[in-house]
């Protein structure tokens, strides 16, 4: 299993093939695809599967395996406009096997993309992982603040933006009594009725076999959750193995890549964990599943559109269609169906407040992105005008 370098074992899908061949023709290069399995300060660990294809060169056949500290090419840097355009864990990239040192020249179009708003003052996209089939939203039933409905609602909006499947995992079930379990299940099911919800314990392996049944070999799973919810322990329980190992590695290198995801400590006073995962890493499990372990989330800003918000709050979106005014703000207008549902008790007030908060955040994001687009367009026409003036001067 560990030395299986077939493309399908690493998540290759048929949709990538024409993209690969098109890039080869456009750049007149015999590229080979590889997948990003780890990133660190703009250096990338890449797995290159073994391709049997008429377009691959003889040089490519000897490159199957893991390659560390690969960088992007100069032309890649020149073409890339922002940080969201750089590779992330899960990306499929193109490399030229005929170069002296492997360089990443292109990223194949991402089929799914999990993003959030970047931290700080800037309004820009931060891509967390790419090309995942399902996102595991992991929470902990340990009596702390590691299972909050407001965070679940926010995470669902972000997951909808990624255009991937969602599975809610309630971890550390061994620390919860029956009442706490039933309450958490009820909240999760009512908040995400279209997604599976599974109670598990990474420590005792309760529910692990049930969780496995939702997925198939070759699928890529992303993992999102706060520090201390047991994401890395969950991967170990699902069967993580030392996937970063090749037959050509010396023993010290094999030991380095055989490190399993580690479970972090949790502070007793507030049940908060500390970061043990410092960057996203892709693991291939003995079952054939691919899982990307990511650092714990402290802040999860929206990065999507109103449709993602409406999909996550479908109950409120459907009520809004019944409002008397099409531009109803659902606050004090007469004939508001949302306010009517609140008065009747059929809509939870906490869920309504969460929706308003996320709607305000989405409206702010839309305005900022619109302002940025207008400034960029203005700068573009200013540059064009400057170029035209230069041409006129040169003709005189």
N, C-alpha and C positions, 0 to 999 in steps of 0.2 A: 504493500500500500504506500509506503513512504517514498519509494522510488518510482512511482507511477507518474510519468510526465506526459501522459496523453493530454491533449488540449481540453477535452471534456472533463477530465478529473480536476481541472483548475477553473472550470466555469465558462469555458469557451462556448459560444452559441453561434448558430449559423448566420445570424444577422450581421456578425462582425466580418464575415468573409468578403462580401462585396466592398465593404469599406476599406479593408486591407488592400485588396487588389486595385481599387481606384487610387489609393494613395501611392502605391508602387508605380502605377502608370504616370500619375501627375508629377512625381518627383524623379522619375527615371531611376529608381533605386530598387534593389531586391530586399525590401524590408522583411523582417520576421516579427511576429507579435510576441509580446511578453506581458505578464500581469504584475502590477505593483503589489507586493505583499508586505511592505513596510516603508516608512519614510522617516527621515531624520535630517533636519536642516538642509533641505534641498538636495539630499542624497537619497537614493532609492534602492531598495532591495527588490530585484525583479526575478520572477520565475519564468523561464523560457521553456515552454512545452516542446515535445518532439513532434514536428510536423512532417507528414509524408505528403508532399505536394510538388507538382511539376515546377512551381515557381520558386521554391526554396533552393538556395545554392548549396553546394557541397560544404561550404564553410559553416552553414547554419546547422547542419546535422550534428556537429560536435558541441554545440552550445546549449543543448538541453540540460536544464538544471537551475540552480540558484546563482545569481550574480549580485554581489554586494556593491554598495556605494556608487551606483550608476548615476551619472548626471545628465541633464538635458543639454542639447546641442546649442550652439550659438544662434543658429537660425530659429530654433524654437523660442529662445529668449526674445529675439527680435520681433517675432510674430505675436507673442503673447502680451495682451494688454493689461491684465490684472492678475491677482493671486489666484482667483477662481479658475484660471486657465492652466494652472500647473497641475502635475499629476498628484493624485491622492490614492490611498490604499483602495484597491479594488479596480482601479483603472486598467484598461488594456492599452498598451502603448506599442509603438513601432520603433524598432532598432535596426541599424544596418550592420549585418554580420561581417561585412568586408572591411570595416574600419579597424584600425589598430586598437582603439579602446571603444567599447560599446557606449553609445550615446542615445538618448531618447529624442526622436525627431518629431513624433506626432502622438496625439492621444486619439484613439478611436472614439467616435461619438458615444457618449455615455447613454446607456439605456435607462438607467435610473440614477438619481443624484440626490443624496441627503445633504441639505444645506441649512444653515442658520444665518442670521444676521451677525456680522462680526462684532466683537466686543470693542468698546471705545466710542469715540465721537464719529468716526467715519460710518457712512451708510454703504456697506458693501457686503457681498456674499462671501461666506466662508463655507467651502465644500468640505464635509466631514468624511464621507466615503462615497464610492461610486459602484454602480453595477451590482446592487444587492437585489435579491428576489423578494426577501421578506425582512422586515425590521422587527426585532424583538424589543419591546418596551419593557424594561425590567424594573420592578419595584420590590421593596422588602417589607415584609409584615413583621417588623421587629419592635413595634411600639413607638418608634420615633417619627420623624417627619419624612420618612422614605416612601410613604404612599399617601400622596395628596391628590385629590380629584382635580384640582386646578392645574397641577403639573401634567397629569394624564391628558387633560383636555388640550393643553398647549402642545404637548408632544404629538398628539394625534393630528393637529393641524400641520405641524412640521412634517410628519410622516406622509400625509396626503400630498403635500407638495413634492415629495420624493417620487411619487407615482409607483410605489412598491406595495406589497402586501404588508399587513400588520398583525402581529401576535403579541398579546399582553401576557407577561410572565410575572406572577406574584411569588417571589422567592422568599426563602426563610420561613416557609409555612410551619416548620417545626417550632418556631418561637411564638406562634399565635394560637390562641384558644379557638374553640369552635365558633364562638360568636364573632370574633374578629375575622375569621376566615369567611364566614357567610356575609358579613358586612362588606368586606373588600370585594368579594365576588359580585355582590349585588351592584356595587358602585361601578365596577369595571364593565360589567355586562350592559348596564343601562347607558353608560357613557359611550361605549363602542359596540353596539349590538351586532355589527357585521363582522367583527373580528373574534377569533378564538381567544379564550382566556383560560390560562392553565395555572393551577396551584402547584408549586414545586418546592423542594428543599435540596439545594446543591449539596448540603452536608449529609443528609440521610438518603438522598437519591429518590425521595418521594416525588412522584409525578414526572420523572425524567423520561420514562418509557412512553408515557402519554404524549409528552411534548415532541418526542422524536417522530411520532406517527404523522405529524403535520408536514413533514419535509422529506425530500428525496435526495439521493446522492447527486452531487454536482451542483446543487443549489447553494447560493451564497446568502448567508444571513448576517445582517448588521445587528449590533447590540447597542442600545441607547439607555442610559440611566444615570442616576447620581452616584457619586462615590459612596462606597459602603453597601450597595444593594446586592453585591455578590456576582457581578458580571463575569469576572475572570473565573470564579469558582464554578459558575454555571457552565462555562465552556469546558472546564476540566471534567465536570460531572457528565457532560454529553460525550466525552471521549476524546479530548484533545491529545494529540501525540506529537512527537518532535518532527514536525513536517519539514523543517528547514534543514535538510540533511541530504547530502549527495554522496555517491560512492567515491568521488574523487577527493573528498575533504579529509584532511588529516584529523587524528583523534581530538585535538584541542578544538578544532573548528566544529566537529560534530557535537561536542559538549556545549559549545556556545549556542548552537542553533537548536539544541534539544531542550532548552529551558521552557517549561510550561508556564502558562499564564498564572500569576500568583494572586492570592486573595489578600486584600489589605486589612489592616486593623481597623476597628470601629471604636470610637470614643464612647464610653459608657454613659456619660452625662447627657448627650444629645443624639446618640446613635449615628453620628456622622462619621464617614470613612475618610481615609487619606488616600491620595493618588498613588497607586502602585503601577498603573498602566500610564505611561507618559506619552505614548504615541500609538496610533492605530496600527494593528498587526493582523494579518490574515493567517488563520490556522486551517489546515485540512485535517479533519477528524478521521478516525478509523472507519467510521460509517460512510465516508465519502462526502459528508457535508463540509462546506467551507464556511468559516465564521470569522468575522472581523471584530476583534476586541478593541474598544476605544476608551480613551480616558473618561472619567466621570464628568458629567455635565454640571456646571455651576450656574450657567446662564444660558437660556434657550430663547433667543430672539427669533421672531417670525421672519421667514423669507419665502414669500409665496404671493398668492392673490386672494381676492374675495371668494372665489369659487372654492378654494381649499377650506376656507373658514366655514362657508355654507355647507359643504359636504360633511365636515366634522360636527356641525351643529344642525343636522338635517331637520330635527324636530322644530327648532326655532325658525329655520329658513322656510319651512312649510307653513308655519303659523303666519310669518310675515307676508306671505302671498295673499292671505285673507284680510290683511289690514285695509281700511277704507282708503287711505292715502298711499300712493305708490312710493313716496319718499318718507314714509313714516320712520321716525327715529325710535319708536317703541318706548317713549318716555311719558308723554302726557297728551298725545293726540287722541281725539275722539275716534271711536271705531277701531282702536288698535287691538288686534287679535292676540298679540303677545301679552299685553297688559290684562286682557280678559282671561287668558290661561293662568296668569299669575294669581289673579283674584279668585279663580275657581280652584286653585291648588293643583292643577294638572301639569304645571311647569314649575320646577324647583327654582327658588329664588337665587340660590347659590350658583346654579348653572347659568341663569340669566345674567347675573353680575359678571361671571367669567366671560360670557359671550360679549358683553359690552366692553370689557377691558381689552379683549383681543381684537374687537372691531375697531376700537380707537387706535390701537397699535398698528393695525393693518392700514387704516386710513392715513396715519402719519407716515408709514413706509411708502405708500403710494404717492403721497405728495413729495417726499424727498426724492424718490426715483424719477418723478416727472420733472422736478426742478433740475436734477442732474442731467437728464436727457436734453432739456432745453439749453442748458449751459454748454453741453457738448456740441449740440447742433450749431449754436451761435459761434463757438470757437472754430468749428469746421469751416463755416462760411467766411469767417474772418481770415482764416488761413488761405482759402481759395482766392479771396479778393487780393490778398497780399501777393500771391503767386501771379495773378493776372497783371498786377501793376508791374511786377518785375519783368514779365514777358514784354509788356509794352515799352518799358525803358530800354530793353535790350534790342528792340527792333528799330529804335531811333538812331 
